[in-house]
Structures are given as structure tokens and as C-alpha cells.
Amino acid sequence: MAALAMKRASFFDSLKTVLFGLIGVRRKSDHEAARVRPHHLIILAILLVVAFILTLRTIIGIVTS
């Protein structure tokens, strides 16, 4: 019984997964090998989307002022 023990993804692995998902590039092998927790992905995705929206609002505010 030589089962391979796969470790859980670190915070950086989860962040990398979300960032690659936001821009739409990710290898299939990376997707299949991911051992991230779903609630970590959801929280990171929400935070990154909010940061993106705030960045766009700030840029638009600077340009239109």
C-alpha cells in the first residue's frame, strides 16, 4: 500500500489558482493536481474581485477629475 500522500495547498497555491482563474489561463494538469479547499478559493476570489473593482474606481476617479 504505497499511497502517495498529497499535501494541502498553501495560501500561495490558492492565491495562484485564483489569479490564474481570473485571467483564464491554467494548465489542465495543475487543475487536476490542485488540493485547495473550496472555501479558501471563494474567500480569495471575492477579495480579489473587490480589490479589482476598487482599483478600477480609483483609476476612473483620477482620470475624470
N, C-alpha and C positions, 0 to 999 in steps of 0.2 A: 504494500500500500504506500506507494511513493507519490502522494498527492502534493502538488505544488501549492505552497501557501502564498496566496497573493495578499500583499499589504493594502491597506486602505489608502485612498488618495489623500495627499496632504492638501493644505489650504492652497498652495501654489498650483497644484494639479487641478483643483476645482476651478480656480481663477482662470487658468489657461484654457480649460474646457469651455467656460462661459464666454471668454473673449473670442476664441475661435468660432464658437457658435454664433456670436453676434455678427461677425463679418462673413460667415458662411463657408469657411474653409476648415476641413478636418478630415484626416485620413480615416478610412474605414477601420483599419487595424487599431488606431487609437480609440475609436468609438467602442469597439468590441472589447478592448482591454481595460476600459475605464472601470474603476471600482469606487466611484464617487457616490456620496449619499445624496439622494434627491432633494432633501430639504436644504442642504448646503448650496446646491445649484440654484434652487429657487430664490433663496435669500441673496446670493451673489448677483443673479440676473436682475432682480428688482433694484438692487443698489446701483448696479452699473447703468441700467436704463435711466434711473433718476439722475445720476451724475451726467449722463449724456444729454438729457433734456435741459438740465441746469446750465451746462456748458453752452448749448445752442442758444438758450435765452440770454445768457451773458454776452455772447458774441453778437447777437442781433441787437441787444441794447446798446452795445458800444458802437456798432455801425450806424444805427439810426439816430443816435443822439447828436 
